[in-house]
């Protein structure tokens, strides 16, 4: 029995997919890395207020902004990338 593409997608509907939202990727020297202590502030290579990249399974799917929902950080999606 052959199933339609829609049925195939629906069959996968409960498969967990890891979502990532990246603030930045600072590069440190080994000396700086070894000097990290509680309270150290790491500068990010992204301007404050700029949208974050949102990835699903490692693939860029869109952009979002950091928001606070019930005292927890969250991402509000602002744009999607056509895959």
N, C-alpha and C positions, 0 to 999 in steps of 0.2 A: 504494500500500500504506500503510495507516495503522499507526502505532506506538503502543504503550501509553504512558501517562505515565511508568511505571517505566523503559521503554526509552529514553524521551527524556531522563530524568534521568541514566541510565547513560551515554548518549552524550556528556553534558557533563562526565563525571567527571574528565577530565584538564585542564579549563580552570582556569588559575591564578586565584586570588582573593586579593587583598591583605588581610592581617589587620593590624589596628592595635590596640595596647594603649596607652592614654593615662594618663600619670602625673598630668598636670595642665596647666593653661594659665595661667601667671602673666601678669599685665599689668604692663608696665614703662613708665615715662615714656621719652621719647626720650633724655633726659639719662642716665637709668640704663642704657639700652640701649647708648649710646655709651661708657659707662664700664665695660662688661664686660671682664674680663681673665681669663686662665687662673687657675683657682682660685676664681673668684667662685662663691658658692653662691646659687642661685635658690630662694627659698621657693615651695613649691607650695600650691595652694589645696585640698589634700586631706590629711586627717589620716594620719599614719603608720599603716600596718597596714590601712587601708581598701582594699577590693577595687578593682581597676582596671576600667574599661570596655573590653570587647573588641569590636571592630567588624570586619565582613567587607564589603568593598566600600563602606565608609562607613556601614553599617547596624549598629546595636547588636544584637549576638547573645548577649551574656552578660557575665559578670564573672569576674575571676580575681585571683590573688595572685602576687606576684613570688617566684620560687624560684631557686636556683642548681643547675644540672645540669652536672656535669663542668666546673666553673670558668666557666660561661657563664650569663648571666641568661636566665630562661625564665618563662613564665606558666603557672600551674596553674589550669585552669578550675574555677570553683566553682559557678556558676549559669548557666543559659541563659535567654534571654528568648524567649517564644513570639512568633514573627513572624507 
